[in-house]
Amino acid sequence: MKEDATHTSSNSEDKFDVLKIEPSKLTGTLKLPPSKSHSMRWLTLACMDQEPTKIEMWEVGEDVQALIDSLVQLGISWEDGEMIGGPLRKTNSVIDCKNSGTALRFLIAQVASCDFLTTLDGDASLRARSSLPLLRNLNVKTIYHNENSEYPLSLEGPFEEEFVEIDVSQTSQFHSALMLMAPRTKGFNITTKGDAVSRNHSSLTWELCKLTGARSPGKPWKVSCPDIVIPPDASMMAFAKLAGLSVENPPQEKDTIGHDLDYYELRDSNDLITPMAAWLALGEGGKITGAGHAAYKESNRLTKTVQMLSEFSIISHLDNDVITVPGNQIPIRPTGVVKTFGDHRIQMTAVLLASICGGLVEGSNLHRVAWPSFLSQLVDCGLSVKTQP
């Protein structure tokens, strides 16, 4: 069923401005942003706890802010880092998840529990990412408003399935969304199929659920959240390594969610693929395996990583889900603007490569999705950069 929906995603035009970067000597220390994975899960749990929950984040990226804004739109209270949850309320406005696939999938599951219509959308990058496996399993009324995209889409519950089998071979987000929605349901059995990826993210979801009172996946519980300080984002250590900079707040081992910078099999850590390929090229070279699911991120990070590196005259080879990168390469200043495909991790990697040889990099603010202070911290470390339209 198709209906008209008038909505313009809030993807800001300045994401397509260009960064003009000159060769720079970087020295100093970076402060990692709060973990987006931890933030998203704690916010979703806190929105179901009717007692106040303090969630401390030293900075808030656009993806996390998109989830906060969406929950507020649905009647959840958020003020000065404190959330008070409860039943979701109907909104007549479109909920804009912007660039955040995690926010979208978590919200799809949350609003599927409601007996009113809710419309969700996102930016152009998000519109290219399918949530059909989750939607099919929720089996609630779904209205698609765009013949060329799943989004915007409208959902009307309530979810009433007793058994759900979810495919975990492309993303862990669907599985996590189901576990997180259970307190808003009468309970259901969750089973998984497929060769699971990002397994540590699913495990994190369940560990946090248990900390709030959960006993069995799919069984409802009274959510009781502790006050939380969000740990640093371990995946961002990859950019510090590529930049050759130290980190003032390295994550504890228990908070790394499988982001091991010395392990090139990325079944559980595909966010590392782009900066890892870059530092392999600059160093001893190597082979990145197990990252097939990186094709389903903000961009197809398999093909787009290879393409972006080539703009710096860096050679890499893609064969199925394996990227092979010869070592001891030296980036050369690109002749044109380096495309970043609306993907913050590709943009951030391109910025650091350009810091070596100079260059023009598309997307002046893409990093704000996950690490708002990334560019300003690099400037403090010596990066020469200007923004031009």
DATAMO-V815968 format. One record per residue. RES is the residue in one letter. PSI is psi in degrees with one decimal (999 if undefined). BURIAL is I if it has 24 or more other ideal C-beta (glycine too) atoms within 12 Angstrom, else O. D_CENTER is the distance of its C-alpha to the mean C-alpha in Angstrom with 1 decimal. Layout:
BEGIN
res	psi	burial	d_center
RES	PSI	BURIAL	D_CENTER
RES	PSI	BURIAL	D_CENTER
END
This chain:
BEGIN
res	psi	burial	d_center
M	130.1	O	29.8
K	137.3	O	28.8
E	158.2	O	29.1
D	141.5	O	28.6
A	121.7	I	25.8
T	112.9	O	26.0
H	132.8	I	22.7
T	120.8	O	21.2
S	149.5	I	17.5
S	21.4	I	17.1
N	112.7	I	15.4
S	146.7	O	17.8
E	-27.5	O	20.3
D	-10.1	O	19.9
K	-15.2	I	16.7
F	6.1	I	19.4
D	167.3	I	21.7
V	138.1	I	22.6
L	123.6	I	22.6
K	112.4	I	26.0
I	134.2	I	25.8
E	154.5	O	29.0
P	133.7	O	29.6
S	148.2	I	29.0
K	111.8	O	29.8
L	128.5	I	27.0
T	148.8	O	28.1
G	-156.1	O	27.0
T	141.2	O	24.2
L	151.9	I	20.6
K	117.1	I	19.0
L	147.9	I	15.5
P	165.4	I	13.1
P	147.6	I	12.6
S	120.6	I	10.1
K	-38.8	I	6.9
S	-45.5	I	7.5
H	-43.3	I	11.0
S	-48.9	I	10.9
M	-42.4	I	9.3
R	-43.0	I	11.9
W	-38.5	I	14.6
L	-41.2	I	14.4
T	-39.4	I	14.7
L	-43.9	I	17.5
A	-27.1	I	19.2
C	-8.3	I	19.3
M	2.7	I	21.7
D	119.4	I	23.9
Q	-6.1	O	26.7
E	152.2	O	27.5
P	140.3	O	25.8
T	123.1	I	22.9
K	128.1	O	22.2
I	108.0	I	18.6
E	120.7	O	19.0
M	127.5	I	16.3
W	-23.2	I	18.0
E	158.8	I	15.7
V	119.3	I	13.1
G	167.0	I	10.3
E	-34.6	I	10.1
D	-46.8	I	7.0
V	-40.8	I	8.9
Q	-34.6	I	12.1
A	-40.5	I	11.3
L	-43.6	I	11.3
I	-49.5	I	14.4
D	-38.7	I	16.1
S	-42.4	I	15.8
L	-39.2	I	17.2
V	-40.5	I	19.9
Q	-30.2	I	20.7
L	13.6	I	21.3
G	5.2	I	23.7
I	141.8	I	21.9
S	130.8	I	23.2
W	118.6	I	21.2
E	127.0	O	23.4
D	44.7	O	23.4
G	15.3	I	20.6
E	128.7	O	22.3
M	137.3	I	21.3
I	115.9	I	24.0
G	-170.9	I	23.0
G	-164.0	O	25.1
P	145.8	O	25.7
L	147.1	I	23.5
R	148.8	O	25.7
K	138.6	O	26.0
T	141.9	I	24.9
N	-5.4	O	26.4
S	153.0	O	23.7
V	133.0	I	20.7
I	118.6	I	17.5
D	108.0	I	15.1
C	0.6	I	11.4
K	-118.0	I	11.2
N	4.3	I	8.1
S	105.0	I	5.8
G	-37.1	I	6.2
T	-48.1	I	5.8
A	-44.7	I	8.3
L	-51.0	I	10.3
R	-41.6	I	10.9
F	-40.0	I	11.8
L	-36.1	I	13.9
I	-48.0	I	15.6
A	-40.7	I	16.9
Q	-49.1	I	17.9
V	-18.7	I	19.9
A	-19.0	I	21.3
S	-6.9	I	23.4
C	150.4	I	25.1
D	28.0	O	28.3
F	163.6	O	27.5
L	132.1	I	25.8
T	135.4	I	22.3
T	130.3	I	20.7
L	145.7	I	17.0
D	-179.1	I	15.7
G	-171.5	I	13.2
D	-177.7	I	13.5
A	-38.1	I	14.9
S	-44.1	I	11.8
L	-35.1	I	10.5
R	-19.1	I	14.2
A	-2.3	I	14.3
R	121.1	I	12.0
S	140.9	I	14.3
S	15.9	I	14.4
L	-40.9	O	18.1
P	-38.3	I	18.3
L	-45.8	I	17.1
L	-42.4	I	19.3
R	-40.5	O	22.3
N	-27.8	I	22.3
L	-33.6	I	22.1
N	45.5	O	25.1
V	169.1	I	25.3
K	127.0	O	26.6
T	129.8	I	24.2
I	123.1	O	25.2
Y	133.2	I	23.7
H	-1.7	I	24.5
N	121.3	I	23.9
E	-20.6	O	25.7
N	3.5	O	23.3
S	156.7	I	19.9
E	-20.4	I	18.8
Y	149.1	I	17.9
P	151.9	I	19.2
L	151.7	I	20.2
S	139.1	I	22.2
L	144.2	I	22.5
E	119.9	I	25.5
G	-155.2	I	26.0
P	151.0	I	27.1
F	130.5	I	25.6
E	13.6	O	28.6
E	148.8	I	27.9
E	-24.6	O	29.4
F	133.9	O	27.7
V	127.7	I	24.3
E	119.8	O	23.5
I	137.9	I	19.9
D	125.5	I	19.0
V	19.6	I	16.5
S	-14.8	O	17.1
Q	-31.5	I	14.1
T	153.0	I	11.3
S	-7.1	I	11.6
Q	-36.3	I	9.8
F	-44.3	I	13.2
H	-45.2	I	15.2
S	-42.1	I	13.3
A	-40.3	I	13.7
L	-44.2	I	17.4
M	-39.6	I	18.0
L	-20.6	I	16.8
M	-14.3	I	18.9
A	-40.0	I	22.1
P	-19.2	I	23.6
R	7.2	I	23.9
T	177.7	I	25.8
K	-4.9	O	29.1
G	145.5	I	27.6
F	162.3	I	26.9
N	132.6	O	26.7
I	125.5	I	23.5
T	156.6	O	24.0
T	156.1	I	21.7
K	158.6	O	22.7
G	168.3	O	21.7
D	104.2	O	20.8
A	140.8	I	17.8
V	164.0	I	14.8
S	45.8	I	12.3
R	-31.8	I	15.2
N	-28.4	I	14.5
H	-40.8	I	11.5
S	-41.6	I	14.0
S	-40.4	I	16.6
L	-45.7	I	14.8
T	-48.2	I	14.5
W	-37.0	I	18.2
E	-42.3	I	19.3
L	-37.8	I	18.0
C	-44.7	I	19.6
K	-34.9	O	22.8
L	-20.0	I	22.8
T	4.9	I	23.1
G	-2.1	O	25.9
A	147.6	I	24.7
R	-33.7	O	27.2
S	133.3	O	26.2
P	131.5	I	23.1
G	-13.9	I	23.8
K	130.9	O	26.5
P	152.7	I	26.3
W	160.3	I	26.8
K	111.8	O	27.4
V	126.5	I	24.3
S	101.8	O	25.4
C	138.9	I	22.8
P	164.1	O	23.9
D	144.3	O	23.1
I	138.6	I	20.1
V	115.8	O	19.2
I	129.4	I	15.6
P	166.1	I	15.8
P	154.6	I	14.6
D	108.0	I	11.4
A	-30.7	I	13.1
S	-24.6	I	10.8
M	-10.5	I	12.0
M	-27.7	I	15.5
A	-35.8	I	15.3
F	-34.1	I	15.8
A	-40.6	I	18.6
K	-45.2	I	20.2
L	-36.7	I	20.2
A	-14.5	I	21.6
G	30.9	I	24.2
L	149.8	I	23.5
S	169.3	O	23.8
V	130.8	I	21.5
E	-18.8	O	23.0
N	60.9	I	20.6
P	143.9	O	19.7
P	152.6	I	18.0
Q	155.1	O	20.4
E	-40.3	O	20.5
K	-16.2	O	19.6
D	9.4	I	16.2
T	-16.6	I	15.1
I	37.5	I	13.5
G	7.0	I	15.2
H	81.8	I	14.1
D	113.6	O	17.7
L	-12.7	I	18.5
D	5.9	O	21.8
Y	117.7	O	20.8
Y	9.8	I	20.2
E	114.5	I	19.6
L	28.2	I	15.9
R	-35.6	I	16.0
D	10.9	I	14.0
S	51.8	I	12.0
N	-14.6	I	11.0
D	-16.5	I	8.7
L	-11.3	I	12.2
I	-44.4	I	13.9
T	-53.6	I	14.4
P	-32.4	I	15.6
M	-44.9	I	17.4
A	-37.3	I	19.2
A	-45.4	I	20.3
W	-26.1	I	21.8
L	-40.5	I	23.5
A	-39.5	I	25.1
L	-22.8	I	26.4
G	-125.0	O	27.6
E	-4.6	O	29.1
G	176.4	I	27.0
G	-174.4	I	25.8
K	126.3	I	24.2
I	125.6	I	20.5
T	168.0	I	20.6
G	19.2	I	18.7
A	25.8	I	15.7
G	-33.7	I	16.5
H	-8.1	I	13.3
A	-14.3	I	11.6
A	-14.2	I	13.5
Y	19.3	I	11.2
K	-158.5	I	8.0
E	-33.8	I	8.1
S	175.6	I	11.5
N	95.0	I	13.6
R	-16.1	I	12.9
L	-60.2	I	16.2
T	-36.9	I	18.5
K	-29.9	I	16.8
T	-47.6	I	16.8
V	-42.2	I	20.5
Q	-44.6	I	21.2
M	-43.7	I	19.8
L	-37.8	I	21.7
S	-28.1	I	24.8
E	-22.1	I	24.9
F	16.5	I	25.7
S	28.7	O	28.3
I	126.8	I	26.3
I	133.0	I	27.2
S	156.8	I	24.9
H	130.6	I	25.6
L	125.3	I	23.4
D	104.2	O	25.1
N	-113.9	O	23.2
D	23.3	I	20.2
V	127.1	I	22.0
I	122.1	I	21.7
T	128.6	O	24.9
V	114.3	I	25.2
P	149.5	O	28.7
G	-179.6	O	29.1
N	34.9	O	31.0
Q	152.7	I	29.7
I	119.7	O	30.0
P	142.4	I	27.7
I	139.1	O	29.9
R	124.0	I	29.3
P	150.5	I	28.0
T	-22.8	O	30.6
G	-167.2	O	28.2
V	130.3	I	24.8
V	119.3	I	22.0
K	141.3	I	19.6
T	-1.1	I	15.8
F	29.3	I	14.9
G	19.2	I	12.5
D	116.9	I	10.0
H	-34.7	I	9.5
R	-30.2	I	9.9
I	-41.5	I	13.0
Q	-45.0	I	14.3
M	-37.8	I	14.2
T	-42.6	I	15.9
A	-38.8	I	18.4
V	-44.3	I	19.2
L	-34.8	I	20.2
L	-40.5	I	22.2
A	-25.6	I	23.9
S	-19.0	I	24.8
I	-45.2	I	27.1
C	-7.6	I	28.8
G	162.3	I	27.9
G	170.4	I	26.4
L	126.5	I	24.8
V	126.6	I	21.0
E	140.5	I	19.5
G	77.3	I	17.0
S	-25.0	I	18.3
N	13.1	I	15.5
L	-33.9	I	12.3
H	-23.3	I	11.6
R	-15.7	I	11.7
V	-41.9	I	8.2
A	-23.6	I	7.6
W	81.2	I	11.2
P	-35.6	I	13.8
S	8.5	I	16.8
F	-52.4	I	16.0
L	-43.2	I	18.6
S	-35.0	O	21.1
Q	-39.6	I	21.0
L	-37.3	I	21.7
V	-42.3	O	24.5
D	-25.3	O	26.0
C	2.1	I	26.0
G	4.1	O	27.9
L	131.5	I	25.7
S	109.2	O	27.8
V	141.9	I	25.7
K	150.4	O	26.5
T	134.3	O	24.8
Q	141.3	O	26.7
P	999	O	26.4
END
